[in-house]
Amino acid sequence: MKILVVDDDVYIQQLVSIHLSREGYKVCKASHAQEALVLLEEETVDLAIVDVMMPGMDGYELTKILTNDLEIPVILLTAKGQLDDKERGFLSGSEDYIVKPFEVKELLFRVAVVMRRMNRKVESLIKVGNLMMDRKNYEVVINQETIIMPLKEFELLTVLASRVKKIVPRVVLIEQVWGIDYEGSEQTLNTHINRIRDRLKKYRATVEIQTVRGIGYMLEEIK
């Protein structure tokens, strides 16, 4: 995991960087917003710790850019502790807000919490080729177009997409989508798979479902 520390106070910048490094994080540093944005043209980071009061663009504005344009989660670091300031910080898109002076352990704890939260968000999204599935909101996007898919079809495609290039036995698909007590015909599974195939073809998805005779199905990316 790589973390960007943006603070015009060299002491704070070094303090935060040293302790993050000791915890195993990779760290890159910037002294102001513009330097951070230039750095991000070359670097990919998982989280940014941003001071609010900086020369030029302040931390609130930088946070808006990081969260809205670059999708980088932000923890704001500031000497201000008023409720209005905290509200402004969260409205700018920050994940958390720490007031100076702070305990290093508290900072590390908050970093870990935000990282776990971000990891859960990532796990809720499945992307294969030009297909993206949002398991949390039950959305399917193909070629940046959101399509409506019945729940059973969505669940079947989710199972296959989460195990891309791996054979998923028919019994596993049935148990995960209809439950272990399902007593219906396997033809129901075949019908749903064929409907999913039709949708993938209709919307020009760059994935397809392969039949593995006698075993089950496998989702593959079309090259």
C-alpha positions as MATLAB code, in Angstrom:
seq = 'MKILVVDDDVYIQQLVSIHLSREGYKVCKASHAQEALVLLEEETVDLAIVDVMMPGMDGYELTKILTNDLEIPVILLTAKGQLDDKERGFLSGSEDYIVKPFEVKELLFRVAVVMRRMNRKVESLIKVGNLMMDRKNYEVVINQETIIMPLKEFELLTVLASRVKKIVPRVVLIEQVWGIDYEGSEQTLNTHINRIRDRLKKYRATVEIQTVRGIGYMLEEIK';
ca = [
       0.000    0.000    0.000;
       1.316    3.457   -0.914;
       0.302    6.606    0.959;
       0.805   10.216   -0.112;
       1.524   12.723    2.674;
       0.825   16.368    1.755;
       1.857   18.929    4.386;
       3.844   22.159    4.233;
       5.134   21.517    7.779;
       8.315   19.519    7.200;
       8.322   18.210   10.772;
       4.788   16.803   10.515;
       5.539   15.457    7.049;
       8.588   13.578    8.311;
       6.885   12.381   11.516;
       3.920   10.904    9.654;
       6.118    9.404    6.931;
       8.486    7.684    9.383;
       5.701    6.015   11.354;
       3.822    4.941    8.239;
       7.024    3.411    6.853;
       7.559    1.505   10.111;
       4.091    0.002    9.681;
       5.060   -1.281    6.237;
       3.428    1.373    4.065;
       5.276    2.920    1.138;
       5.243    6.704    1.417;
       5.634    9.604   -1.011;
       5.615   13.240    0.120;
       4.584   16.653   -1.161;
       4.759   20.086    0.469;
       1.731   21.610   -1.260;
      -1.219   20.724   -3.482;
       0.385   21.497   -6.817;
       3.421   19.373   -5.999;
       1.079   16.540   -5.014;
      -0.849   16.735   -8.295;
       2.361   16.721  -10.329;
       3.615   13.731   -8.341;
       0.360   11.858   -8.986;
       0.964   12.080  -12.726;
       3.721    9.514  -12.171;
       2.703    7.766   -8.948;
      -0.295    5.627   -8.014;
      -1.322    5.849   -4.357;
      -3.946    4.096   -2.253;
      -4.549    6.879    0.272;
      -3.626   10.531    0.832;
      -3.107   12.288    4.174;
      -3.656   15.978    3.454;
      -3.085   19.065    5.602;
      -5.868   21.644    5.340;
      -3.860   24.866    5.738;
      -1.318   25.043    2.912;
      -0.092   27.864    0.666;
      -1.994   28.151   -2.614;
      -4.701   25.519   -2.988;
      -5.920   24.439    0.456;
      -6.545   20.891    1.603;
     -10.297   21.062    1.011;
      -9.879   21.866   -2.668;
      -7.148   19.274   -3.096;
      -9.397   16.696   -1.421;
     -12.174   17.391   -3.933;
      -9.773   16.717   -6.793;
      -8.316   13.594   -5.209;
     -11.675   12.056   -4.349;
     -13.779   13.150   -7.339;
     -11.271   13.029  -10.189;
      -8.656   10.525   -9.039;
     -10.775    8.365   -6.673;
      -8.121    8.499   -3.944;
      -9.454    8.361   -0.357;
      -8.281   11.214    1.877;
      -7.669   11.717    5.588;
      -7.558   15.438    6.402;
      -4.964   16.634    8.896;
      -5.500   20.040   10.481;
      -5.053   22.241   13.519;
      -8.698   23.250   13.310;
     -11.170   21.315   15.417;
     -14.393   23.284   15.059;
     -17.500   21.414   13.953;
     -17.901   23.660   10.891;
     -14.382   22.784    9.767;
     -15.049   19.074   10.184;
     -18.278   19.419    8.218;
     -16.444   21.187    5.410;
     -13.836   18.434    5.419;
     -16.376   15.647    5.043;
     -18.351   17.592    2.439;
     -15.173   17.895    0.378;
     -15.091   14.091    0.257;
     -12.624   13.128    2.981;
     -12.913    9.719    4.629;
     -11.695   10.935    8.020;
     -10.469   14.015    9.862;
      -7.648   14.260   12.439;
      -6.967   17.335   14.551;
      -3.430   18.415   15.460;
      -1.805   17.705   17.832;
      -2.521   14.006   17.484;
      -1.198   10.720   18.796;
       0.698    8.715   16.194;
      -1.183    5.579   17.249;
      -4.479    7.320   16.508;
      -3.294    8.264   13.024;
      -2.159    4.718   12.292;
      -5.452    3.351   13.592;
      -7.461    5.685   11.370;
      -5.309    4.845    8.350;
      -5.929    1.125    8.943;
      -9.686    1.684    9.267;
      -9.893    3.678    6.026;
      -7.796    1.062    4.212;
     -10.140   -1.719    5.355;
     -13.141    0.333    4.281;
     -11.636    0.926    0.843;
     -10.760   -2.764    0.470;
     -14.373   -3.706    1.149;
     -15.505   -1.265   -1.541;
     -13.079   -2.792   -4.014;
     -14.277   -6.302   -3.190;
     -17.863   -5.280   -3.902;
     -16.872   -4.413   -7.473;
     -15.999   -7.072  -10.045;
     -14.450   -6.022  -13.346;
     -13.722   -8.360  -16.249;
     -13.055   -6.888  -19.663;
     -15.653   -4.173  -20.276;
     -18.033   -5.786  -17.767;
     -18.333   -4.338  -14.267;
     -20.603   -5.662  -11.535;
     -21.469   -3.819   -8.346;
     -22.529   -6.485   -5.873;
     -23.573   -3.924   -3.282;
     -26.015   -2.073   -5.534;
     -26.895   -4.991   -7.862;
     -25.757   -3.081  -10.934;
     -24.276   -4.409  -14.158;
     -22.362   -2.052  -16.436;
     -21.192   -3.037  -19.929;
     -19.385   -0.515  -22.115;
     -20.245    2.111  -19.491;
     -23.945    1.400  -19.990;
     -25.977    0.226  -16.995;
     -28.270   -2.655  -17.875;
     -31.165   -4.241  -16.016;
     -30.654   -7.881  -15.127;
     -33.031  -10.137  -13.146;
     -31.720  -11.106   -9.711;
     -31.016  -14.787  -10.461;
     -29.110  -13.896  -13.611;
     -27.172  -11.255  -11.698;
     -26.255  -13.767   -8.986;
     -25.160  -16.379  -11.526;
     -23.011  -13.899  -13.411;
     -21.521  -12.676  -10.131;
     -20.419  -16.186   -9.179;
     -18.846  -16.747  -12.593;
     -17.211  -13.295  -12.739;
     -15.707  -13.678   -9.264;
     -14.011  -16.881  -10.486;
     -13.012  -15.752  -13.960;
     -11.148  -18.406  -16.001;
     -12.091  -21.048  -13.412;
     -14.600  -23.821  -13.962;
     -17.627  -23.486  -11.698;
     -19.516  -26.798  -11.319;
     -23.231  -26.781  -12.012;
     -23.970  -27.944   -8.480;
     -22.049  -24.987   -7.031;
     -23.976  -22.507   -9.172;
     -27.301  -24.044   -8.179;
     -26.441  -24.118   -4.462;
     -25.181  -20.514   -4.397;
     -28.075  -19.069   -6.371;
     -31.069  -21.267   -5.495;
     -29.850  -22.841   -2.242;
     -28.874  -26.347   -1.162;
     -32.524  -27.407   -0.842;
     -33.329  -26.626   -4.488;
     -35.394  -29.418   -6.009;
     -36.069  -27.965   -9.450;
     -34.717  -29.041  -12.812;
     -31.166  -28.284  -13.974;
     -32.818  -26.976  -17.128;
     -33.606  -23.826  -15.118;
     -29.873  -23.193  -14.805;
     -29.388  -23.760  -18.539;
     -32.150  -21.288  -19.347;
     -30.685  -18.584  -17.134;
     -27.185  -19.101  -18.537;
     -28.494  -18.762  -22.090;
     -30.316  -15.544  -21.189;
     -27.111  -14.133  -19.697;
     -25.230  -15.077  -22.865;
     -27.822  -13.241  -24.953;
     -27.446  -10.119  -22.819;
     -23.646  -10.214  -22.983;
     -23.809  -10.526  -26.759;
     -26.473   -7.826  -27.121;
     -24.414   -5.279  -25.205;
     -21.145   -6.363  -26.830;
     -19.459   -7.524  -23.652;
     -15.864   -8.637  -24.040;
     -16.563  -11.727  -21.941;
     -18.379  -14.954  -22.690;
     -19.603  -17.994  -20.794;
     -18.040  -21.272  -21.877;
     -19.743  -24.610  -21.298;
     -17.492  -27.265  -19.791;
     -19.339  -30.430  -20.734;
     -20.307  -32.671  -17.878;
     -18.996  -30.222  -15.260;
     -20.291  -26.647  -15.443;
     -19.448  -23.221  -16.824;
     -16.549  -20.785  -16.997;
     -16.407  -17.058  -17.726;
     -13.598  -15.961  -20.030;
     -12.507  -12.651  -21.464;
     -12.666  -12.419  -25.243;
      -9.345  -11.343  -26.744;
];
